Amino acid sequence: MSTTTQPSTTAESKEERLKRYLNQRAAGGELYFKGKFIADEVDLSPKEIGAIMVKLRDSADDLNIEKWSYTSATTWRVTPAQ
């Protein structure tokens, strides 16, 4: 059993879990959220959500992701890609 492959698998599953959540919630149009308010729903910390959102913003072809504003935490705007 290799412990070197474990972290990448865990990171991948966290990213995929958040991406699936965003696709479901944004399917009807726009989704605005702060990581601290969805953390329990996706079983991630707000800090993990922020780090993953930055990655997804550059890599998710099926979602448009942008930092919308910052008031006590980053607000993200997510829409389905056209």
PDB file of N, CA, C and O in Angstrom:
ATOM      1  N   MET A   1       0.843  -1.164   0.000  1.00  0.00           N
ATOM      2  CA  MET A   1       0.000   0.000   0.000  1.00  0.00           C
ATOM      3  C   MET A   1       0.894   1.234   0.000  1.00  0.00           C
ATOM      4  O   MET A   1       1.740   1.383   0.881  1.00  0.00           O
ATOM      5  N   SER A   2       0.719   2.107  -0.963  1.00  0.00           N
ATOM      6  CA  SER A   2       1.556   3.286  -1.102  1.00  0.00           C
ATOM      7  C   SER A   2       0.887   4.501  -0.468  1.00  0.00           C
ATOM      8  O   SER A   2      -0.278   4.794  -0.739  1.00  0.00           O
ATOM      9  N   THR A   3       1.630   5.197   0.372  1.00  0.00           N
ATOM     10  CA  THR A   3       1.072   6.398   0.984  1.00  0.00           C
ATOM     11  C   THR A   3       1.317   7.632   0.130  1.00  0.00           C
ATOM     12  O   THR A   3       0.729   8.681   0.396  1.00  0.00           O
ATOM     13  N   THR A   4       2.160   7.540  -0.879  1.00  0.00           N
ATOM     14  CA  THR A   4       2.436   8.706  -1.713  1.00  0.00           C
ATOM     15  C   THR A   4       1.289   9.017  -2.666  1.00  0.00           C
ATOM     16  O   THR A   4       1.144  10.170  -3.072  1.00  0.00           O
ATOM     17  N   THR A   5       0.480   8.052  -3.037  1.00  0.00           N
ATOM     18  CA  THR A   5      -0.637   8.311  -3.934  1.00  0.00           C
ATOM     19  C   THR A   5      -1.888   8.751  -3.174  1.00  0.00           C
ATOM     20  O   THR A   5      -2.812   9.279  -3.792  1.00  0.00           O
ATOM     21  N   GLN A   6      -1.947   8.557  -1.894  1.00  0.00           N
ATOM     22  CA  GLN A   6      -3.122   8.888  -1.105  1.00  0.00           C
ATOM     23  C   GLN A   6      -3.502  10.370  -1.164  1.00  0.00           C
ATOM     24  O   GLN A   6      -4.673  10.665  -1.403  1.00  0.00           O
ATOM     25  N   PRO A   7      -2.576  11.325  -0.959  1.00  0.00           N
ATOM     26  CA  PRO A   7      -2.973  12.724  -0.982  1.00  0.00           C
ATOM     27  C   PRO A   7      -3.579  13.191  -2.297  1.00  0.00           C
ATOM     28  O   PRO A   7      -4.555  13.940  -2.282  1.00  0.00           O
ATOM     29  N   SER A   8      -3.028  12.769  -3.438  1.00  0.00           N
ATOM     30  CA  SER A   8      -3.593  13.208  -4.707  1.00  0.00           C
ATOM     31  C   SER A   8      -4.990  12.634  -4.917  1.00  0.00           C
ATOM     32  O   SER A   8      -5.850  13.315  -5.475  1.00  0.00           O
ATOM     33  N   THR A   9      -5.233  11.418  -4.493  1.00  0.00           N
ATOM     34  CA  THR A   9      -6.553  10.816  -4.604  1.00  0.00           C
ATOM     35  C   THR A   9      -7.542  11.571  -3.737  1.00  0.00           C
ATOM     36  O   THR A   9      -8.659  11.849  -4.176  1.00  0.00           O
ATOM     37  N   THR A  10      -7.157  11.909  -2.520  1.00  0.00           N
ATOM     38  CA  THR A  10      -8.027  12.655  -1.626  1.00  0.00           C
ATOM     39  C   THR A  10      -8.313  14.036  -2.197  1.00  0.00           C
ATOM     40  O   THR A  10      -9.463  14.473  -2.186  1.00  0.00           O
ATOM     41  N   ALA A  11      -7.307  14.725  -2.691  1.00  0.00           N
ATOM     42  CA  ALA A  11      -7.504  16.045  -3.277  1.00  0.00           C
ATOM     43  C   ALA A  11      -8.415  15.964  -4.497  1.00  0.00           C
ATOM     44  O   ALA A  11      -9.273  16.824  -4.697  1.00  0.00           O
ATOM     45  N   GLU A  12      -8.229  14.948  -5.295  1.00  0.00           N
ATOM     46  CA  GLU A  12      -9.080  14.767  -6.463  1.00  0.00           C
ATOM     47  C   GLU A  12     -10.536  14.578  -6.057  1.00  0.00           C
ATOM     48  O   GLU A  12     -11.425  15.183  -6.656  1.00  0.00           O
ATOM     49  N   SER A  13     -10.789  13.761  -5.066  1.00  0.00           N
ATOM     50  CA  SER A  13     -12.166  13.511  -4.672  1.00  0.00           C
ATOM     51  C   SER A  13     -12.802  14.764  -4.081  1.00  0.00           C
ATOM     52  O   SER A  13     -13.996  14.992  -4.277  1.00  0.00           O
ATOM     53  N   LYS A  14     -12.032  15.584  -3.361  1.00  0.00           N
ATOM     54  CA  LYS A  14     -12.566  16.833  -2.825  1.00  0.00           C
ATOM     55  C   LYS A  14     -12.933  17.781  -3.958  1.00  0.00           C
ATOM     56  O   LYS A  14     -13.993  18.407  -3.935  1.00  0.00           O
ATOM     57  N   GLU A  15     -12.058  17.884  -4.943  1.00  0.00           N
ATOM     58  CA  GLU A  15     -12.311  18.753  -6.088  1.00  0.00           C
ATOM     59  C   GLU A  15     -13.533  18.282  -6.866  1.00  0.00           C
ATOM     60  O   GLU A  15     -14.388  19.085  -7.241  1.00  0.00           O
ATOM     61  N   GLU A  16     -13.609  16.982  -7.105  1.00  0.00           N
ATOM     62  CA  GLU A  16     -14.753  16.444  -7.841  1.00  0.00           C
ATOM     63  C   GLU A  16     -16.051  16.624  -7.058  1.00  0.00           C
ATOM     64  O   GLU A  16     -17.092  16.927  -7.641  1.00  0.00           O
ATOM     65  N   ARG A  17     -15.992  16.439  -5.751  1.00  0.00           N
ATOM     66  CA  ARG A  17     -17.180  16.607  -4.903  1.00  0.00           C
ATOM     67  C   ARG A  17     -17.676  18.048  -4.984  1.00  0.00           C
ATOM     68  O   ARG A  17     -18.877  18.274  -5.134  1.00  0.00           O
ATOM     69  N   LEU A  18     -16.790  19.011  -4.889  1.00  0.00           N
ATOM     70  CA  LEU A  18     -17.188  20.412  -4.963  1.00  0.00           C
ATOM     71  C   LEU A  18     -17.696  20.750  -6.364  1.00  0.00           C
ATOM     72  O   LEU A  18     -18.688  21.464  -6.510  1.00  0.00           O
ATOM     73  N   LYS A  19     -17.030  20.249  -7.377  1.00  0.00           N
ATOM     74  CA  LYS A  19     -17.458  20.511  -8.757  1.00  0.00           C
ATOM     75  C   LYS A  19     -18.854  19.946  -9.014  1.00  0.00           C
ATOM     76  O   LYS A  19     -19.679  20.604  -9.647  1.00  0.00           O
ATOM     77  N   ARG A  20     -19.121  18.753  -8.537  1.00  0.00           N
ATOM     78  CA  ARG A  20     -20.447  18.143  -8.704  1.00  0.00           C
ATOM     79  C   ARG A  20     -21.512  18.990  -7.995  1.00  0.00           C
ATOM     80  O   ARG A  20     -22.589  19.226  -8.543  1.00  0.00           O
ATOM     81  N   TYR A  21     -21.203  19.441  -6.778  1.00  0.00           N
ATOM     82  CA  TYR A  21     -22.121  20.288  -6.016  1.00  0.00           C
ATOM     83  C   TYR A  21     -22.415  21.580  -6.791  1.00  0.00           C
ATOM     84  O   TYR A  21     -23.571  21.988  -6.903  1.00  0.00           O
ATOM     85  N   LEU A  22     -21.377  22.215  -7.320  1.00  0.00           N
ATOM     86  CA  LEU A  22     -21.544  23.463  -8.061  1.00  0.00           C
ATOM     87  C   LEU A  22     -22.358  23.255  -9.334  1.00  0.00           C
ATOM     88  O   LEU A  22     -23.211  24.078  -9.667  1.00  0.00           O
ATOM     89  N   ASN A  23     -22.101  22.170 -10.041  1.00  0.00           N
ATOM     90  CA  ASN A  23     -22.875  21.871 -11.254  1.00  0.00           C
ATOM     91  C   ASN A  23     -24.350  21.692 -10.924  1.00  0.00           C
ATOM     92  O   ASN A  23     -25.210  22.192 -11.650  1.00  0.00           O
ATOM     93  N   GLN A  24     -24.650  20.997  -9.856  1.00  0.00           N
ATOM     94  CA  GLN A  24     -26.048  20.770  -9.466  1.00  0.00           C
ATOM     95  C   GLN A  24     -26.729  22.067  -9.068  1.00  0.00           C
ATOM     96  O   GLN A  24     -27.853  22.336  -9.492  1.00  0.00           O
ATOM     97  N   ARG A  25     -26.061  22.866  -8.263  1.00  0.00           N
ATOM     98  CA  ARG A  25     -26.663  24.099  -7.744  1.00  0.00           C
ATOM     99  C   ARG A  25     -26.752  25.199  -8.801  1.00  0.00           C
ATOM    100  O   ARG A  25     -27.658  26.030  -8.738  1.00  0.00           O
ATOM    101  N   ALA A  26     -25.845  25.224  -9.758  1.00  0.00           N
ATOM    102  CA  ALA A  26     -25.834  26.270 -10.778  1.00  0.00           C
ATOM    103  C   ALA A  26     -26.589  25.861 -12.041  1.00  0.00           C
ATOM    104  O   ALA A  26     -26.669  26.642 -12.989  1.00  0.00           O
ATOM    105  N   ALA A  27     -27.132  24.672 -12.068  1.00  0.00           N
ATOM    106  CA  ALA A  27     -27.801  24.172 -13.275  1.00  0.00           C
ATOM    107  C   ALA A  27     -28.930  25.086 -13.734  1.00  0.00           C
ATOM    108  O   ALA A  27     -29.166  25.214 -14.936  1.00  0.00           O
ATOM    109  N   GLY A  28     -29.620  25.714 -12.813  1.00  0.00           N
ATOM    110  CA  GLY A  28     -30.744  26.575 -13.166  1.00  0.00           C
ATOM    111  C   GLY A  28     -30.371  28.018 -13.455  1.00  0.00           C
ATOM    112  O   GLY A  28     -31.252  28.832 -13.729  1.00  0.00           O
ATOM    113  N   GLY A  29     -29.101  28.355 -13.403  1.00  0.00           N
ATOM    114  CA  GLY A  29     -28.676  29.735 -13.650  1.00  0.00           C
ATOM    115  C   GLY A  29     -27.476  30.090 -12.809  1.00  0.00           C
ATOM    116  O   GLY A  29     -26.460  29.395 -12.835  1.00  0.00           O
ATOM    117  N   GLU A  30     -27.589  31.174 -12.061  1.00  0.00           N
ATOM    118  CA  GLU A  30     -26.474  31.663 -11.255  1.00  0.00           C
ATOM    119  C   GLU A  30     -26.504  31.097  -9.841  1.00  0.00           C
ATOM    120  O   GLU A  30     -27.563  30.807  -9.284  1.00  0.00           O
ATOM    121  N   LEU A  31     -25.314  30.951  -9.285  1.00  0.00           N
ATOM    122  CA  LEU A  31     -25.159  30.558  -7.893  1.00  0.00           C
ATOM    123  C   LEU A  31     -24.149  31.503  -7.266  1.00  0.00           C
ATOM    124  O   LEU A  31     -23.028  31.635  -7.757  1.00  0.00           O
ATOM    125  N   TYR A  32     -24.539  32.153  -6.196  1.00  0.00           N
ATOM    126  CA  TYR A  32     -23.634  32.984  -5.416  1.00  0.00           C
ATOM    127  C   TYR A  32     -23.491  32.328  -4.052  1.00  0.00           C
ATOM    128  O   TYR A  32     -24.484  31.914  -3.453  1.00  0.00           O
ATOM    129  N   PHE A  33     -22.260  32.230  -3.557  1.00  0.00           N
ATOM    130  CA  PHE A  33     -22.081  31.601  -2.250  1.00  0.00           C
ATOM    131  C   PHE A  33     -20.771  32.020  -1.615  1.00  0.00           C
ATOM    132  O   PHE A  33     -19.852  32.486  -2.288  1.00  0.00           O
ATOM    133  N   LYS A  34     -20.707  31.844  -0.315  1.00  0.00           N
ATOM    134  CA  LYS A  34     -19.468  31.973   0.449  1.00  0.00           C
ATOM    135  C   LYS A  34     -19.131  30.584   0.948  1.00  0.00           C
ATOM    136  O   LYS A  34     -20.012  29.839   1.377  1.00  0.00           O
ATOM    137  N   GLY A  35     -17.856  30.237   0.892  1.00  0.00           N
ATOM    138  CA  GLY A  35     -17.422  28.904   1.290  1.00  0.00           C
ATOM    139  C   GLY A  35     -17.875  28.516   2.682  1.00  0.00           C
ATOM    140  O   GLY A  35     -18.225  27.360   2.919  1.00  0.00           O
ATOM    141  N   LYS A  36     -17.875  29.468   3.611  1.00  0.00           N
ATOM    142  CA  LYS A  36     -18.238  29.146   4.987  1.00  0.00           C
ATOM    143  C   LYS A  36     -19.700  28.709   5.115  1.00  0.00           C
ATOM    144  O   LYS A  36     -20.054  28.031   6.079  1.00  0.00           O
ATOM    145  N   PHE A  37     -20.548  29.086   4.163  1.00  0.00           N
ATOM    146  CA  PHE A  37     -21.951  28.709   4.237  1.00  0.00           C
ATOM    147  C   PHE A  37     -22.273  27.374   3.570  1.00  0.00           C
ATOM    148  O   PHE A  37     -23.334  26.802   3.822  1.00  0.00           O
ATOM    149  N   ILE A  38     -21.384  26.874   2.729  1.00  0.00           N
ATOM    150  CA  ILE A  38     -21.634  25.569   2.091  1.00  0.00           C
ATOM    151  C   ILE A  38     -20.686  24.489   2.607  1.00  0.00           C
ATOM    152  O   ILE A  38     -20.779  23.334   2.191  1.00  0.00           O
ATOM    153  N   ALA A  39     -19.787  24.850   3.497  1.00  0.00           N
ATOM    154  CA  ALA A  39     -18.753  23.923   3.973  1.00  0.00           C
ATOM    155  C   ALA A  39     -19.343  22.609   4.488  1.00  0.00           C
ATOM    156  O   ALA A  39     -18.847  21.533   4.154  1.00  0.00           O
ATOM    157  N   ASP A  40     -20.387  22.693   5.290  1.00  0.00           N
ATOM    158  CA  ASP A  40     -20.990  21.467   5.827  1.00  0.00           C
ATOM    159  C   ASP A  40     -21.633  20.619   4.734  1.00  0.00           C
ATOM    160  O   ASP A  40     -21.589  19.390   4.795  1.00  0.00           O
ATOM    161  N   GLU A  41     -22.231  21.267   3.733  1.00  0.00           N
ATOM    162  CA  GLU A  41     -22.904  20.537   2.657  1.00  0.00           C
ATOM    163  C   GLU A  41     -21.934  19.724   1.810  1.00  0.00           C
ATOM    164  O   GLU A  41     -22.286  18.653   1.317  1.00  0.00           O
ATOM    165  N   VAL A  42     -20.716  20.226   1.638  1.00  0.00           N
ATOM    166  CA  VAL A  42     -19.737  19.532   0.800  1.00  0.00           C
ATOM    167  C   VAL A  42     -18.644  18.858   1.625  1.00  0.00           C
ATOM    168  O   VAL A  42     -17.702  18.292   1.070  1.00  0.00           O
ATOM    169  N   ASP A  43     -18.772  18.918   2.938  1.00  0.00           N
ATOM    170  CA  ASP A  43     -17.840  18.286   3.867  1.00  0.00           C
ATOM    171  C   ASP A  43     -16.397  18.734   3.628  1.00  0.00           C
ATOM    172  O   ASP A  43     -15.478  17.917   3.584  1.00  0.00           O
ATOM    173  N   LEU A  44     -16.219  20.053   3.474  1.00  0.00           N
ATOM    174  CA  LEU A  44     -14.910  20.671   3.302  1.00  0.00           C
ATOM    175  C   LEU A  44     -14.836  21.901   4.195  1.00  0.00           C
ATOM    176  O   LEU A  44     -15.865  22.459   4.575  1.00  0.00           O
ATOM    177  N   SER A  45     -13.635  22.320   4.524  1.00  0.00           N
ATOM    178  CA  SER A  45     -13.487  23.552   5.286  1.00  0.00           C
ATOM    179  C   SER A  45     -13.591  24.735   4.329  1.00  0.00           C
ATOM    180  O   SER A  45     -13.356  24.574   3.132  1.00  0.00           O
ATOM    181  N   PRO A  46     -13.940  25.920   4.833  1.00  0.00           N
ATOM    182  CA  PRO A  46     -13.975  27.098   3.962  1.00  0.00           C
ATOM    183  C   PRO A  46     -12.627  27.359   3.280  1.00  0.00           C
ATOM    184  O   PRO A  46     -12.589  27.803   2.133  1.00  0.00           O
ATOM    185  N   LYS A  47     -11.539  27.089   3.971  1.00  0.00           N
ATOM    186  CA  LYS A  47     -10.212  27.274   3.391  1.00  0.00           C
ATOM    187  C   LYS A  47      -9.991  26.306   2.226  1.00  0.00           C
ATOM    188  O   LYS A  47      -9.445  26.694   1.193  1.00  0.00           O
ATOM    189  N   GLU A  48     -10.414  25.046   2.390  1.00  0.00           N
ATOM    190  CA  GLU A  48     -10.294  24.066   1.300  1.00  0.00           C
ATOM    191  C   GLU A  48     -11.138  24.492   0.104  1.00  0.00           C
ATOM    192  O   GLU A  48     -10.703  24.376  -1.042  1.00  0.00           O
ATOM    193  N   ILE A  49     -12.341  24.984   0.372  1.00  0.00           N
ATOM    194  CA  ILE A  49     -13.225  25.425  -0.710  1.00  0.00           C
ATOM    195  C   ILE A  49     -12.564  26.550  -1.495  1.00  0.00           C
ATOM    196  O   ILE A  49     -12.568  26.531  -2.726  1.00  0.00           O
ATOM    197  N   GLY A  50     -11.993  27.533  -0.792  1.00  0.00           N
ATOM    198  CA  GLY A  50     -11.322  28.647  -1.466  1.00  0.00           C
ATOM    199  C   GLY A  50     -10.182  28.187  -2.354  1.00  0.00           C
ATOM    200  O   GLY A  50     -10.037  28.661  -3.481  1.00  0.00           O
ATOM    201  N   ALA A  51      -9.374  27.270  -1.855  1.00  0.00           N
ATOM    202  CA  ALA A  51      -8.245  26.762  -2.638  1.00  0.00           C
ATOM    203  C   ALA A  51      -8.726  25.987  -3.865  1.00  0.00           C
ATOM    204  O   ALA A  51      -8.156  26.120  -4.947  1.00  0.00           O
ATOM    205  N   ILE A  52      -9.753  25.196  -3.699  1.00  0.00           N
ATOM    206  CA  ILE A  52     -10.278  24.400  -4.810  1.00  0.00           C
ATOM    207  C   ILE A  52     -10.967  25.300  -5.835  1.00  0.00           C
ATOM    208  O   ILE A  52     -10.875  25.046  -7.036  1.00  0.00           O
ATOM    209  N   MET A  53     -11.653  26.344  -5.378  1.00  0.00           N
ATOM    210  CA  MET A  53     -12.326  27.256  -6.302  1.00  0.00           C
ATOM    211  C   MET A  53     -11.327  27.933  -7.233  1.00  0.00           C
ATOM    212  O   MET A  53     -11.614  28.128  -8.414  1.00  0.00           O
ATOM    213  N   VAL A  54     -10.169  28.288  -6.715  1.00  0.00           N
ATOM    214  CA  VAL A  54      -9.137  28.901  -7.560  1.00  0.00           C
ATOM    215  C   VAL A  54      -8.703  27.923  -8.649  1.00  0.00           C
ATOM    216  O   VAL A  54      -8.514  28.315  -9.800  1.00  0.00           O
ATOM    217  N   LYS A  55      -8.546  26.654  -8.285  1.00  0.00           N
ATOM    218  CA  LYS A  55      -8.178  25.634  -9.276  1.00  0.00           C
ATOM    219  C   LYS A  55      -9.294  25.438 -10.295  1.00  0.00           C
ATOM    220  O   LYS A  55      -9.046  25.386 -11.500  1.00  0.00           O
ATOM    221  N   LEU A  56     -10.532  25.329  -9.798  1.00  0.00           N
ATOM    222  CA  LEU A  56     -11.662  25.081 -10.688  1.00  0.00           C
ATOM    223  C   LEU A  56     -11.895  26.249 -11.644  1.00  0.00           C
ATOM    224  O   LEU A  56     -12.315  26.047 -12.783  1.00  0.00           O
ATOM    225  N   ARG A  57     -11.625  27.456 -11.186  1.00  0.00           N
ATOM    226  CA  ARG A  57     -11.815  28.630 -12.036  1.00  0.00           C
ATOM    227  C   ARG A  57     -11.001  28.502 -13.318  1.00  0.00           C
ATOM    228  O   ARG A  57     -11.434  28.955 -14.377  1.00  0.00           O
ATOM    229  N   ASP A  58      -9.827  27.889 -13.226  1.00  0.00           N
ATOM    230  CA  ASP A  58      -8.956  27.726 -14.393  1.00  0.00           C
ATOM    231  C   ASP A  58      -9.178  26.419 -15.154  1.00  0.00           C
ATOM    232  O   ASP A  58      -8.839  26.325 -16.333  1.00  0.00           O
ATOM    233  N   SER A  59      -9.746  25.410 -14.486  1.00  0.00           N
ATOM    234  CA  SER A  59      -9.796  24.088 -15.114  1.00  0.00           C
ATOM    235  C   SER A  59     -11.197  23.588 -15.473  1.00  0.00           C
ATOM    236  O   SER A  59     -11.319  22.701 -16.318  1.00  0.00           O
ATOM    237  N   ALA A  60     -12.238  24.116 -14.874  1.00  0.00           N
ATOM    238  CA  ALA A  60     -13.594  23.596 -15.124  1.00  0.00           C
ATOM    239  C   ALA A  60     -14.142  24.169 -16.429  1.00  0.00           C
ATOM    240  O   ALA A  60     -14.438  25.361 -16.516  1.00  0.00           O
ATOM    241  N   ASP A  61     -14.273  23.326 -17.427  1.00  0.00           N
ATOM    242  CA  ASP A  61     -14.787  23.761 -18.726  1.00  0.00           C
ATOM    243  C   ASP A  61     -16.304  23.926 -18.727  1.00  0.00           C
ATOM    244  O   ASP A  61     -16.850  24.645 -19.565  1.00  0.00           O
ATOM    245  N   ASP A  62     -16.981  23.269 -17.801  1.00  0.00           N
ATOM    246  CA  ASP A  62     -18.433  23.292 -17.777  1.00  0.00           C
ATOM    247  C   ASP A  62     -19.008  24.347 -16.837  1.00  0.00           C
ATOM    248  O   ASP A  62     -20.227  24.466 -16.715  1.00  0.00           O
ATOM    249  N   LEU A  63     -18.133  25.123 -16.164  1.00  0.00           N
ATOM    250  CA  LEU A  63     -18.575  26.163 -15.244  1.00  0.00           C
ATOM    251  C   LEU A  63     -17.799  27.459 -15.477  1.00  0.00           C
ATOM    252  O   LEU A  63     -16.608  27.436 -15.787  1.00  0.00           O
ATOM    253  N   ASN A  64     -18.492  28.583 -15.322  1.00  0.00           N
ATOM    254  CA  ASN A  64     -17.838  29.887 -15.277  1.00  0.00           C
ATOM    255  C   ASN A  64     -17.762  30.273 -13.805  1.00  0.00           C
ATOM    256  O   ASN A  64     -18.790  30.368 -13.134  1.00  0.00           O
ATOM    257  N   ILE A  65     -16.570  30.491 -13.307  1.00  0.00           N
ATOM    258  CA  ILE A  65     -16.364  30.784 -11.887  1.00  0.00           C
ATOM    259  C   ILE A  65     -15.610  32.097 -11.775  1.00  0.00           C
ATOM    260  O   ILE A  65     -14.586  32.301 -12.428  1.00  0.00           O
ATOM    261  N   GLU A  66     -16.132  32.983 -10.938  1.00  0.00           N
ATOM    262  CA  GLU A  66     -15.428  34.242 -10.703  1.00  0.00           C
ATOM    263  C   GLU A  66     -15.587  34.677  -9.251  1.00  0.00           C
ATOM    264  O   GLU A  66     -16.600  34.413  -8.604  1.00  0.00           O
ATOM    265  N   LYS A  67     -14.548  35.355  -8.763  1.00  0.00           N
ATOM    266  CA  LYS A  67     -14.651  35.987  -7.453  1.00  0.00           C
ATOM    267  C   LYS A  67     -15.567  37.173  -7.637  1.00  0.00           C
ATOM    268  O   LYS A  67     -15.313  38.034  -8.479  1.00  0.00           O
ATOM    269  N   TRP A  68     -16.631  37.226  -6.856  1.00  0.00           N
ATOM    270  CA  TRP A  68     -17.623  38.262  -7.065  1.00  0.00           C
ATOM    271  C   TRP A  68     -17.388  39.464  -6.145  1.00  0.00           C
ATOM    272  O   TRP A  68     -17.389  40.607  -6.601  1.00  0.00           O
ATOM    273  N   SER A  69     -17.190  39.206  -4.878  1.00  0.00           N
ATOM    274  CA  SER A  69     -16.927  40.293  -3.934  1.00  0.00           C
ATOM    275  C   SER A  69     -16.271  39.727  -2.685  1.00  0.00           C
ATOM    276  O   SER A  69     -16.138  38.514  -2.519  1.00  0.00           O
ATOM    277  N   TYR A  70     -15.864  40.642  -1.813  1.00  0.00           N
ATOM    278  CA  TYR A  70     -15.278  40.202  -0.557  1.00  0.00           C
ATOM    279  C   TYR A  70     -15.831  41.072   0.562  1.00  0.00           C
ATOM    280  O   TYR A  70     -15.539  42.266   0.638  1.00  0.00           O
ATOM    281  N   THR A  71     -16.623  40.469   1.419  1.00  0.00           N
ATOM    282  CA  THR A  71     -17.115  41.097   2.634  1.00  0.00           C
ATOM    283  C   THR A  71     -17.089  40.025   3.700  1.00  0.00           C
ATOM    284  O   THR A  71     -17.993  39.192   3.767  1.00  0.00           O
ATOM    285  N   SER A  72     -16.092  40.034   4.509  1.00  0.00           N
ATOM    286  CA  SER A  72     -15.837  39.053   5.576  1.00  0.00           C
ATOM    287  C   SER A  72     -15.495  37.655   5.051  1.00  0.00           C
ATOM    288  O   SER A  72     -15.104  36.784   5.829  1.00  0.00           O
ATOM    289  N   ALA A  73     -15.635  37.439   3.782  1.00  0.00           N
ATOM    290  CA  ALA A  73     -15.231  36.193   3.109  1.00  0.00           C
ATOM    291  C   ALA A  73     -15.494  36.388   1.619  1.00  0.00           C
ATOM    292  O   ALA A  73     -16.305  37.229   1.231  1.00  0.00           O
ATOM    293  N   THR A  74     -14.809  35.615   0.795  1.00  0.00           N
ATOM    294  CA  THR A  74     -15.010  35.727  -0.651  1.00  0.00           C
ATOM    295  C   THR A  74     -16.372  35.201  -1.048  1.00  0.00           C
ATOM    296  O   THR A  74     -16.781  34.120  -0.627  1.00  0.00           O
ATOM    297  N   THR A  75     -17.069  35.972  -1.861  1.00  0.00           N
ATOM    298  CA  THR A  75     -18.307  35.507  -2.474  1.00  0.00           C
ATOM    299  C   THR A  75     -17.961  35.066  -3.885  1.00  0.00           C
ATOM    300  O   THR A  75     -17.321  35.801  -4.637  1.00  0.00           O
ATOM    301  N   TRP A  76     -18.387  33.862  -4.237  1.00  0.00           N
ATOM    302  CA  TRP A  76     -18.124  33.307  -5.562  1.00  0.00           C
ATOM    303  C   TRP A  76     -19.398  33.332  -6.388  1.00  0.00           C
ATOM    304  O   TRP A  76     -20.492  33.123  -5.865  1.00  0.00           O
ATOM    305  N   ARG A  77     -19.249  33.588  -7.673  1.00  0.00           N
ATOM    306  CA  ARG A  77     -20.367  33.529  -8.622  1.00  0.00           C
ATOM    307  C   ARG A  77     -20.068  32.389  -9.598  1.00  0.00           C
ATOM    308  O   ARG A  77     -19.008  32.342 -10.222  1.00  0.00           O
ATOM    309  N   VAL A  78     -21.020  31.484  -9.709  1.00  0.00           N
ATOM    310  CA  VAL A  78     -20.855  30.319 -10.586  1.00  0.00           C
ATOM    311  C   VAL A  78     -22.047  30.250 -11.533  1.00  0.00           C
ATOM    312  O   VAL A  78     -23.198  30.356 -11.109  1.00  0.00           O
ATOM    313  N   THR A  79     -21.763  30.072 -12.808  1.00  0.00           N
ATOM    314  CA  THR A  79     -22.808  29.882 -13.817  1.00  0.00           C
ATOM    315  C   THR A  79     -22.391  28.725 -14.719  1.00  0.00           C
ATOM    316  O   THR A  79     -21.201  28.443 -14.862  1.00  0.00           O
ATOM    317  N   PRO A  80     -23.365  28.058 -15.324  1.00  0.00           N
ATOM    318  CA  PRO A  80     -23.003  27.008 -16.283  1.00  0.00           C
ATOM    319  C   PRO A  80     -22.320  27.626 -17.497  1.00  0.00           C
ATOM    320  O   PRO A  80     -22.697  28.718 -17.922  1.00  0.00           O
ATOM    321  N   ALA A  81     -21.345  26.965 -18.050  1.00  0.00           N
ATOM    322  CA  ALA A  81     -20.658  27.452 -19.249  1.00  0.00           C
ATOM    323  C   ALA A  81     -21.615  27.389 -20.428  1.00  0.00           C
ATOM    324  O   ALA A  81     -22.417  26.462 -20.544  1.00  0.00           O
ATOM    325  N   GLN A  82     -21.524  28.360 -21.280  1.00  0.00           N
ATOM    326  CA  GLN A  82     -22.407  28.422 -22.462  1.00  0.00           C
ATOM    327  C   GLN A  82     -21.858  27.615 -23.588  1.00  0.00           C
ATOM    328  O   GLN A  82     -22.466  27.553 -24.656  1.00  0.00           O
TER     329      GLN A  82
END
